[in-house]
Amino acid sequence: MPRLAARSGPLGYFGFATETAPIDDDLTIRALLRQLNEQAISRDVLRAFVDLSPDARWAVDEMILAVAAAAAVAAADRRRHHQRPQVG
């Protein structure tokens, strides 16, 4: 795909990383807005996050990334567990 993008211009999400980054950011913002509209994320929490000092925001960023990584590992373990053949 990147070779085709080089010949014919950017292909959006399947192009080079520098060309797809704005699309990825847009999708992330749209997902965040959807979560806000569905009240899955509290507007008060988001406002409080924005008002944090840079050091406090960094700490929250690190916590969120750690929880997301742990959740990904747990999900992979569950998938692996469910794919094992049943013995007996």
C-alpha positions as CSV (number, residue, x, y, z in Angstrom):
1,M,0.0,0.0,0.0
2,P,2.7,2.6,0.8
3,R,4.3,2.0,-2.6
4,L,0.9,2.6,-4.3
5,A,0.4,5.7,-2.1
6,A,3.8,7.0,-3.3
7,R,2.7,6.7,-6.9
8,S,-0.8,8.0,-6.6
9,G,-0.7,10.2,-3.5
10,P,-1.8,9.5,0.1
11,L,-4.2,6.7,0.6
12,G,-5.4,7.8,4.0
13,Y,-5.2,5.3,6.8
14,F,-3.2,2.8,4.7
15,G,-0.5,5.3,3.6
16,F,2.7,6.3,5.4
17,A,2.6,7.0,9.1
18,T,3.2,10.7,8.7
19,E,0.2,10.9,6.3
20,T,-2.1,8.8,8.5
21,A,-1.3,10.4,11.8
22,P,-3.9,13.2,11.3
23,I,-6.5,10.6,10.4
24,D,-5.7,8.6,13.5
25,D,-5.9,11.7,15.6
26,D,-9.3,12.6,14.1
27,L,-10.6,9.1,14.7
28,T,-9.5,9.3,18.3
29,I,-11.1,12.7,18.8
30,R,-14.4,11.4,17.3
31,A,-14.3,8.4,19.6
32,L,-13.7,10.6,22.6
33,L,-16.7,12.8,21.6
34,R,-18.9,9.8,21.1
35,Q,-17.9,8.6,24.6
36,L,-18.7,12.0,26.0
37,N,-22.1,12.1,24.2
38,E,-22.9,8.6,25.5
39,Q,-21.8,9.7,29.0
40,A,-19.2,6.9,29.2
41,I,-16.7,9.6,30.1
42,S,-17.7,12.4,32.5
43,R,-17.4,15.9,31.2
44,D,-16.4,16.9,34.8
45,V,-13.5,14.4,34.8
46,L,-12.3,15.6,31.3
47,R,-12.4,19.2,32.5
48,A,-10.5,18.3,35.6
49,F,-7.9,16.5,33.6
50,V,-7.4,19.6,31.3
51,D,-7.0,21.8,34.4
52,L,-4.3,19.6,36.0
53,S,-0.7,20.8,36.1
54,P,1.6,19.3,33.5
55,D,3.2,17.1,36.1
56,A,-0.1,15.8,37.4
57,R,-1.4,15.3,33.8
58,W,1.7,13.3,33.1
59,A,1.1,11.1,36.1
60,V,-2.5,10.5,35.0
61,D,-1.3,9.7,31.4
62,E,1.1,7.1,32.8
63,M,-1.7,5.5,34.9
64,I,-4.1,5.4,32.0
65,L,-1.4,3.8,29.8
66,A,-0.5,1.2,32.5
67,V,-4.2,0.3,32.9
68,A,-4.7,0.0,29.1
69,A,-1.6,-2.2,28.8
70,A,-2.8,-4.5,31.6
71,A,-6.3,-4.7,30.1
72,A,-4.7,-5.6,26.7
73,V,-2.7,-8.4,28.4
74,A,-5.8,-9.7,30.2
75,A,-7.8,-9.7,27.0
76,A,-5.1,-11.6,25.2
77,D,-5.0,-14.1,28.1
78,R,-8.8,-14.6,27.9
79,R,-8.6,-15.1,24.1
80,R,-5.8,-17.6,24.5
81,H,-7.7,-19.4,27.3
82,H,-10.8,-19.7,25.2
83,Q,-8.9,-21.0,22.2
84,R,-7.4,-24.0,24.0
85,P,-8.8,-27.3,23.0
86,Q,-11.0,-28.9,25.6
87,V,-9.5,-32.1,27.2
88,G,-11.7,-34.7,28.7
